[in-house]
Every structure is written in C-alpha cells, then in structure tokens.
Amino acid sequence: MLTVICPIYNEEKYIAKCLDSIIAQDYPKDQLEVLLIDGMSTDRTRALISDYIEQHPYFCLIDNPDRIAPCAMNRGIEAAHGEVIMRLDAHADYPADYFTILTRCLDELKADNIGAPCRTDVLNKSPKTLAIKEVLSHRLGVGNSLFRTGITKAQRVDTVPFGCWPKETFQKYGLYDERLVRNQDIELNKRILRGGGTIYLIPDTFCTYYARESFKELFINNFRNGKWNILTVYYTKELRSLSLRHFVPLCFVLSLLLPLIAGFFWHPLWMIGIASLVAYILLVGGVSLGLYRTKKLNFLRLVESFFVLHLSYGLGSLAGLLSLPFLKQKNRI
C-alpha cells in the first residue's frame, strides 16, 4: 500500500496537471491512496479537486487549518494507511512510472528516504521565463544541489525533493518540525542522517517542477527561503540542519552592505564592496554569455534572473538575522 501526500494551498493554476499525472501512474490503484491536504484554499482549488474525487475514489481531501506544509505532512502521515509514504508537490507533474520506480528502489536500496532529480520548467514560455528556468537549474543558481543539477547513478545525498519513505522512518526519526514554515524537508533529512539513516537520489526517473514566472514571484519566494534558512538554524539549534550552499547569498549581500556602511567612516573600504560587485558582474556575465551562445537564451534576462535570485535569497537571510533579537525577546515573554 502506497500513501501519497500532497500539501496544497491556492493551486488552481497547477493542480489539474499534477492530479492528471497521478491518474496516469502505472502503480496499482487498489494499492494507492492520495491525500490532498489543503490549507483552506480561497481560489478554485477545492472545487477542481472535488471533480477528481468523484471520479477517482483513491483521492481524499483533508483540511489543514494550520495552512503550512509541515502540519499538512504530519496530518497526512497520521492518516496514512500505506506501508510506504510519498510526498508530492502540486507545482509539479510526474512521469507514469514515478511511483513504481521510487517504491521499487526504496526496497532495493533499503533506504530511509529516496528521491529523484527535479527538472525545472515553466508553464508559459517567454525569454524571461526561460531565463528563470535555466537559472534555477544551473550550478551558479542552485549550487551543488544534485537533485536540481542531475546525476548519472544512484548515490547517497544529504536531501532529496519531496521524498519517499518507509512509514517506519517517521516512527524512528520523528515527524516534521511544525515550527518550520520552510526547510522542513531539509531539516528532516538532516535529522535522518544524524541518526544513522540513509538517503538516496536515483537517476531512474524524475519529476518536473514548474517555477515562478515573474521576477516579483521569484524574489518573494527566494526571500522567504533565505529568511527561513536562518530561522531553521534558530529553531533547531543545529547549524547542520542546512548546508553551506544555503548561506552563500548572504555572504554576497554582506560583502556589498558592510563595506558600504563602513566606508562612511573610512572611504577606502568602499573599494571592497566595489570589487565584490565587479567580480559578481563578471562571473554572472560570463556564465550568461555562455548560456546565450549555447542555448540561445536572452542574455539580459539571464543576468536579471541570477541577480534577483541571489539578491533576494541573501536579503532574506539578512532579514532572518535581524529578526532574531525580536524572536528571542518574544520567547522570553
């Protein structure tokens, strides 16, 4: 029995594509339940889901009044009947063999968690959205995140997108940390590793994730990601809850801001910030030029996408740092 859990909230643009790919799975439907955990959506998401539930009895809608993903996952895990639990994202779709391959490899590798590469795409193709798509798949954009850059053979990793677990994994290592609005998957995976468990990324299948398609959406999403990097460490008291790549954008932003502020007291310090900015422009410009030549993508849109991604992520981390004194004061009260 496989239980698939999909946290959702206001996903009317993406939910039909996701559910259609679930219906197309070759996994036996009499051994499948799909729990759609909805954070009380205010758009047409629930109405669209109702149509699917009427036609496919293995779909089930569960309310999540807490509205955040870790609460949705924990509700789903507690309601699950399956020996294997899989998480899906409504912003993605999945090839027909996705469930079959992940459950088979989970058993073969005797893993505590397993996942597949996540290919980034966009629903609407334009020079801007194609640039955003490329940046979110490139090492300069996402660092050494193997599930985004791809692999050629199964290997042990520190995290995977979404996940597929034996139900015993949660009994052994605990449920999702409901304090974490973001990064809850990464924190759980780090906890599994610290407890001696194993996590594998396999190349045998993949999922397709649909990215935000405007610079505003890209900025907001990654600002929140960056902020929750800091808050994840604060709440878990574990720097190991994340990886070094998660803090590189913060270092970039600080390399600009600190010399700028200090330069008012000693002007030569401004040269450090200028040197950092010039080095960044040369690096991003060089990579963007290469992508323009090899993939015929818009050069300026690529530069913009890299800059929005890195700046928003770094500023988010900085905002997280600045919020810590207020969180500590709130906790004392």
N, C-alpha and C positions, 0 to 999 in steps of 0.2 A: 504494500500500500504506500503510495506517494502522496504527501500533502504539500501542495504548492501555496505559498502565502505571498500575496501581492498588496503591500500598503498603497493606498491611493488617496488623493485629495485634489479635486478640481482637475480631472484629467480628460475632459471631453475631447480634446484635440488628439489624444494618443490612445485612449482606452480601447477603441474598437480594433485598431491594428494589433494591439497586444493580445486581446482576447481571441481574435481570429487566428493568431499564430499558436495559441494554446489549443484551440479546437483542432488545428491541423496536426498536432503531435501524434506520432505513431505509438505512443505509450498506451497500454490498455486502459480504456476509460472506466472499466469496472474496478480498477485498482487505483483510481485517481480522485482526489478532491482538491478543488481550487477555492481557497478562502480569500475573498476580496475584502480587505479591512479598510473601511472608508472613514476618513476623518471628518465626516459630516459635510460632504461636498455641497457647494452652493450653486454649481453650474449644472449641466445636464448629465453629469457622470452617472448618477444613481439611476436616472431614467434609462440611459443606454444599457446599464448593467442588467436592469430588470428584464429587458427583452432577451438577453442571453440566458438568464436564469430560467426563464420559461421554457426555452428550447433545450437546455443542457443541464440536467439535474446535478451534475458534479460541481457546478458553480454555486457558491454560497456567499452572501453578503453579510458582513459583521460590522457593527458600528464601532467606531473608535473616537469617543468624545474627547480624548486627550489630544488628538489631532497630530501627534508626532510619530515618526516611524518606529522607534524602539518600543513604544507602547503597542503599536499595531502588530509588530512581530511577536511580542510576548503574548498578546491576546490570541494570535493565530497558533502559536506553539502550544499553548494550554488547551486550545480547542481541537488540535490536530489528532487524527486517528491513524496517521501513517507511521510506519517504521522509519521512513526517510522523509526529511523536510527540506524543501527547496524555497528559496526566496527569488521572486521576480520583481522587476521594476516596470511600472506602467509606461515609462518613456522608452521602452524597448520592445523589439519583437525577436522571435526565436525560431531557428530552423526546425523542421519537423522531427528531427532525431535528437533534439536538445535534451529532453527528459531522459530518453533511453540511454544515451551515451553517458550523461553525468551519473546516473544511478549505477550503471554498469562499472564505470571507472571508480566510483566511490567504493564499491565492493572489492574490485580487483586490487586497488592500492591500499585498502584498509585505512583510509584517511579519516580524520575527524572533520574535515571540510574540504570541498573541492569546487573548482570553478573553471570557467573557460574565458578566453580573450573576449574583450568587449570592443567591437568595432564602432567607431563614431560615424554618424550620418546626420543628415538634416532632411526634414520633410520637403522644404521648398528650396530649390537650387537657385543661387544667385552668386555673383562674385563675393559678396560679403559672407553669406552663409557657408560657402565652400571654403573660404579662408578660415572661418571659425572652426569648421570641421577638421581641417588639416592641422591647425594649431593644437587642438585637443587630442590629436593622435601623435604629435611629434615630441621627441625627447626634450627639446627645448621648452615645450609647453607643459609636459607632464612628468618630466624627469625619468627616473628608471622604473616607472610603473609598468611592469611586464604585461599586465593584463590589458593595457592600452597599446603598447608597442608591439606585442605579439611574441610568440615562442615557436620553436620547431619540435620540441619534445617535452613530455611531461616532466615537471620539476617542482621541487618544494619551494614555496614562496612565503612572504610574510602576510599577504592578504589577497583576496580574490573579489571580483564584483559579485554581489548578490549572495551566492553560496548554496551549497547542497550538503546536508549533514545527516548522519545517523541521529535519530532522536536522542540517543544516549549522550551525545555530545553536550546537550544542554543540561542534562542531569549531572554530568561530570564537571563542567566548567561554568555553569550558570547561564541565566538568561541575558537578554540585552540590558545594558545600563540605561534606565529611563531618564537619567539626568542629561543625557547627551542628545540634543536635537539633531546634531550631525556627528559624523565619525563613529557612529555606534558599531558599524560593521568592522572598521579597522580596530577599534578597541577590543571587540570580542575576539577577533583573530589573534591579536597580540596576547590576550589572556590565554587562549588555547595553546599558543606556542610556549608561553612561560610555564604552563602546566605540563609540558612534555608532549603535547599533541602535534599532529602533522596536518599541513595544508598543502594541497597540490593545485597547480594550474596545468590544464591539459590542452593540447592543440587540436583535439579530435572534433571539436565543434566550437561554436561561438554564439554571441548574441549581438544584436545591432541596437545601439543606444542613440536616441535622437536628441541632439544637443539644442540648447537655446539658440535662437536665430537672430537676435539683435544684440548690439553691444551693451545696451542697458540691462537686458536679461543676463548676459554673460557677466557683467560687472556685479550685479546684485547676488547672483548665485555664488560667485567665487569670493566675494567679500564675506559672505556668510561662512563659506568653507574655511577661509583664512581665520576668521574670528573664532570659529569652533575648534580650530587646532589648539589655540591657547587655552580655551575653556575646557577642552578634553583633558589636557595635562593638569589643569587646576582641580577638576573634579575627581580625577582618578589618582592624583598624586603620583603618576607614573609618566616620566618623560618617554619611556619605552612604549607608551601607548600609541606613538606615532613614529614616523621615520624622518631621517634628516631632510629628505626632499620637501617635506611639508613646511620647512622653515626657511628655505632659500629665498622666496619672495620677500619675506620680512627683512632679511639681511640686505636685499637690494634697496628696499624703501628706506631703511635706516642709513644706508650708505649715501643717500641723497639728502635726507632730512637733517641728520646730525651735523654734517659739515655746514649745511645752510644756516642752522641756528648758531653753531659755534663760531661761524665766520663773522657774525656781527661783533664778536669780541676780539677776534684776530683774523683779519681778512684772508691771509694765505690759506686758511682751512677750506675756503670755498673751492680751491683747486681740487681738493679730494672729491667733493661732490661732482664737480665738472668732469673729472677724469672717470668717475664711475658711470656717469651718464653717457659720455662719449664711448666708453668701452661697451656699454649695453647697446647703444645705437649701432655700433659697428657689428656686434655679434648678431643682433636681430636682423639688421640689414643684410648681412652676408647670408644668413640662413634663408631669409625671404627671397633674396635674389636667386639662390639655388632652386627654391621651390617654384619660383616664377619660370625659370628656364626648363626644369624637368617636368613640371606638372601643369604649366600654363595657367597658373593661378595669378590673381591680381596682386601685384607687389605691395601697393599701398594698403590694401585690405589685410594682407598678411601682417604687415608691420603694426597696423592698428590692433589686430586681434591679439598678437603677442603682448603688446603694451597694455591693453585692457585686462588681459588675463593676469599678467604678473603684478601690475599695479593694484588691481582690486584685491587680489589674494594677499599681497603684502600689507595693504592698508587695513584689511580685515583683521589680520594678525595683530597689527599695531592697536587697533581698536579693542581687541581682546585683552591685550596687555594693559591698556589704560583703564579697562573696566574692572580689573582685579581688585584694586583697593575698595571699590564700592561693593563688590561681591563679598569681600572679607568682612566689611562693616555690616552688611546685611545679615551674614551668617552669625555674627556676634550678637546682633539684636534678636 
